[in-house]
Amino acid sequence: SSGINAEYGGALLVGITNTVGSAISRETACGIHINAGPEIGVASTKAYTSQIVSIVMLSILIGRDRISKKKRCADIIQGLKDLPELVRSVLKLDDEILALAKDLHSEKSLLLMGRGYNYATCLEGALKVKEVSYMHSEGILSGELKHGPLALVDENMPCVLVVLKDQTYSKCHNALQQVIARHCRPITICEEDDEEVKGMSFRSIGLPPVVDCLKCILAIIPLQLLSFHLAVLRGLDVDCPRNLAKSVTTE
C-alpha cells in the first residue's frame, strides 16, 4: 500500500527483486532483477547481499556523471571487483564463529548493535538468529542505547557490536565503552588491524578492509554463519524453520 501511495504522489517506483513476476516487479515502473538464483532455505542469505550490491551499483549509475564523485565511484567499483576474494577470506573465519556459537547457544537473548550502513547489518543478523535458532535477538541502533536498550545490558546479556572504520567509527567506539561500563563482555565485529577494539572485546571477529559502503556485505557473513551454527548446536532444521513459509500469501 505504501508503494501505491507513492505512485499516486508522482514518485518513480523502482523494484529490486530476486523473482521474475513477483508482486514487486508487477507493481513497480522499473527495477532490477538481482539474479541471485533460488534460495533453497527459508531464511534468505544471498538475496540480501545481492540486493546491497544492486543498490550500490544503481547509486554508481546515478552519480557517475558528477565530477566530484569520480574518485568515490572508482573506489567503490574496485571494491566490488575485490569482493569475491574478500568474502572468501571472511568465510575462512568459520572456525572462530563456531567457537563463538558454542559459547552462545544456551543463551536466551542476543543484542546486536551497529550504526550507519551496519544498522541494517544488525537488523538482518538479528532476523537470521531469530529465524533459524529461535533465540530472541534484537538489532539496535547503537546511537539509541541510552533511550532504553542500555537498561538490558549487564554481565549476563551477550552483545555483538559492529565497530568498523567508517564515518560512524567514533560513535560506535563510544557505544562499546558504554556496554563495557555496564560489565558486559562484548563480542565485536571489527577491522582485522584494529588492535584497540580487539583489546576491549571479550571476543572479536576481524574483517579485511574495504570501501565503507561495502563493509556491511562482509559484516553480515559472520552473523549468517553464527545463526547457522546456533541452529545446528540446538539440533534444529536450518533450512525449514518452524512457522515460516518461503512466500507470504496472506496479509
N, C-alpha and C positions, 0 to 999 in steps of 0.2 A: 504493500500500500504506500510506503514511503517513496518508492520508485515512481508510482503513478502520480503522486502529488508533485514530485519534482518535474515530471514530464509536463504536467499541466502548467507549471510555473515557467516553462520555456527552457528548462535545463536539458543539455545533451546527456543522455544516459548511455554509459559505456559499461558493458558487461565483461567480467573476467571469469571464465568458467572452464571446467575440465570436461564437460559433457555436451556434445553437439546436440542441439534440440532441447536443451534443458529450459526450465521456466525463465531463467535469467537471460539466456540467449534469445528467447522469443519476445521478451518484454523490453529489450533494450534496442537502441537505434543502431549501435555498432559495438564492436568489442574484440576480445582476444580469447581464442581457444588455446589454453596453455599446453595442450598435447602432452600431459604428463603420463598418459596411459592409465588404465583402470586401476583403482585402488582395491586390492583384494580384501584387506581388513576393513572393518567398520571405522576404526579410528584412522583418520586421514593423516598422512605424513608428507609424502612427496608433492601432493597437490598444494599444501601450504607453502613449501619452499618455492615451488614453481610459480605460484601467484606473486610472491615477493619479487622474483626475478622479472616477471612480466611487468609489474608496476614500475620497477626501476628502469627497464628498457623503454617503457612508454614515457617516463619522465625525461630520459635522454632524448627521445624523438621530439618531444615538445620543446626542450630547451637547447637543442643543438645549434640553432642559428644565432644564439646570443654569444657575442664575442667574449663577454666577461665570464662565461661558463664553459669555455672550450677546454681549459685545463681540467676542470672538475669532471666534465664528461669523459675526457680521455682517461683520467684516473679510474673512473667507475668502469669503463669498458675494459681496461687492463685487469681490474679486479674480477670482472665476470670471466675473463679468459683464464685467470688463475684459480677460479673457484673449484673446478673438479679436483685439482691436486690438494687444495686446502681442505676440502671436505674429506678426502681420503686420509689426510693427516689427523683430523678430528676423530674419525672412526677408529683410529689406532688407539684411542684413549678408552676403548670399551672395557678393558680390564679394571681401570680405575673407577669407572662408572658402576661396574658390577660390585666392586668392593663397597662403594657408597650405598648402593641399593641394599646390600646385606645389612648395613647399619640402620637403614631407614624402614625396612619392610614391615617391621612390627609397630611402627608409629601410627597414630590415628589421624594426624593432620600434618600438612606441609605448607609453608608460606613461601611464595616466590616474589621477589621484589626487583623492579627494574624501572628504567626511565627512558624517555626518548624513543628511539627505534626499538629498544628492548622491553618497553612496557608490553608490546604485542607478544614478544617472546615469552614473557611471564604468563600472560593470559593463555597462550597456546600450550605452554608447558603444563600449567595447572589443569587445563582441559584434558590433556593426554593422561595425566596421572589419575584424574577422576574417572575417565572413560575406561581405562584398561586395568587399573589396580584397585579401584573402588575406595581409594584413600581420599579423605576430604582434603582439598587443596585450593588455595586462592592465589590468583595473580594480583599483586598490589603495586600501584604506582608509588614508588619509594618516596616521592615528594609529599605524599599524603599520610606518612607514617603517624605523625602527631595528631591527625584528625580522627584517630580511632584504632587503626591496626596495631600501633605500638603497645596497646594495652594487652595484646595477646602474647607478646614476646617475653619469654623468660628462659631459664636454663633447660626447660623441658620441651620447648617448641622448636622443631627444626626449621631453619630458614635458609633459603637459597637466594643469594643476591647476585645479579648480573652487574659487574663493575668493569666496564670496558673503556678504553681510551678514546672517547668521542667528546662531543660538546657537553655531555652530562656527567663527565667523569668525576669532577669535584663534588657534585651534589650526591652522586651515588656513593662516593667515598664517605661522605658525611653520614649517609644512611647506615653504612657499615659500622661506623663508630657508634651510632645510636643503638643498634642492636647489641653490640658488644657491651655497652654500658649497662644493658639490662641482663647481662650474664648469659646471653645467647652464645652458642658455639656455631658461628656462621659457616655455611658452605658457599664458596664463591665461584663464579664463572668469570675469569679474568684473562688478561693478556699473558701469554706464556713467559714474558720477561718482566712482569710486574711483581717484583720481589716484595714490595711494601704490602700490597694487598694479600699476597700469599702468606706473608708473615703474620698478618692479622686474622687469618682464616683457620678454622678447625680442619677443613678440607678445602682444596681448591682444584679447579679444572682449568688448565691453561690452554688458550686458543692462539693460533697463529695470527699475526697482524693482517688486516685487510682494510680497504676503504670503509669509512664509517657506516654508510647505508647498506653494506653487505655483511656487517658483523652479526646482524640478527640471524642470518642464514646459518652461520657457524654456531651461534649460541644456542639455537633450538635443538641441534642434533644431540648434545649430551642429555637434554631433558626428555627427548623422544626415547633415547636409549634407556634412561633411568626409568621411565614409565614401563617400558618393556620388561626390564629386569625385575621391577617391583611386582608386576603381574605374575611372572614366572615363579618368583620366590613364594608368592602367595598361592600358587597352584591354580591360577586362573587361565582361561582361554583368551589369549591376547587378541586374536582375530575376530572373536564374536562376543563382545561384552554383553552382559545381560541388559534387557530392557531397551536396547538401542537397535535402530534399523539403518541400512545404508542410505535410504531415501525417505523423506518425510512426506506423507500423502495427506495428512490431516493438519488443520491449523491448531 
